[in-house]
Amino acid sequence: MGLLNIVKGKSVFIDTAPFVYFVEEREPYATFLTPFFEAVDAGKIRVCTSTITCAEALVVPCRQKDWNLVDQYEELLLDTPALTIVPFDLDLVGRTADIRAKHGLKTPDAIQWATAVQCGVKFFLTNDRGFKRFSKPQVLLIEDFI
């Protein structure tokens, strides 16, 4: 079953990698993710991500002073109505610390997972196998679809 069939009409947390693959047109992932992001843009899938995603995605473009790429990320992340960016705030601190303590994740990954749980999403879209140890939300690895 394809990704769109699984997530259509559901809520999805998007980790950093899918954004990077799509915006920077990294193949084979970009071609695979295009219908997904088109469905998000059309409002067929409710998605969220964290402010950590924004920070992580902008590191390389900022380092390379590629302001056009920065603009592309900002347009996608800030101007997509069906995308909610959840700030890392005090409500997430305790959950993040608990996840780090129990599962040994690095802080950015613990924040991502804590944010997904707080958002109450059905799926967590990533390409990081480290998240497969979790069951709810259900982890969807891009690599498994390609």
Secondary structure as GFF3:
##gff-version 3
##sequence-region A 1 146
A	DSSP	alpha_helix	3	7	.	.	.	ID=ss1
A	DSSP	beta_strand	11	14	.	.	.	ID=ss2
A	DSSP	alpha_helix	16	23	.	.	.	ID=ss3
A	DSSP	alpha_helix	29	41	.	.	.	ID=ss4
A	DSSP	beta_strand	46	50	.	.	.	ID=ss5
A	DSSP	alpha_helix	51	63	.	.	.	ID=ss6
A	DSSP	alpha_helix	67	79	.	.	.	ID=ss7
A	DSSP	beta_strand	83	86	.	.	.	ID=ss8
A	DSSP	alpha_helix	90	103	.	.	.	ID=ss9
A	DSSP	alpha_helix	107	119	.	.	.	ID=ss10
A	DSSP	beta_strand	123	126	.	.	.	ID=ss11
A	DSSP	three_ten_helix	129	133	.	.	.	ID=ss12
A	DSSP	beta_strand	138	141	.	.	.	ID=ss13
A	DSSP	alpha_helix	142	145	.	.	.	ID=ss14
###
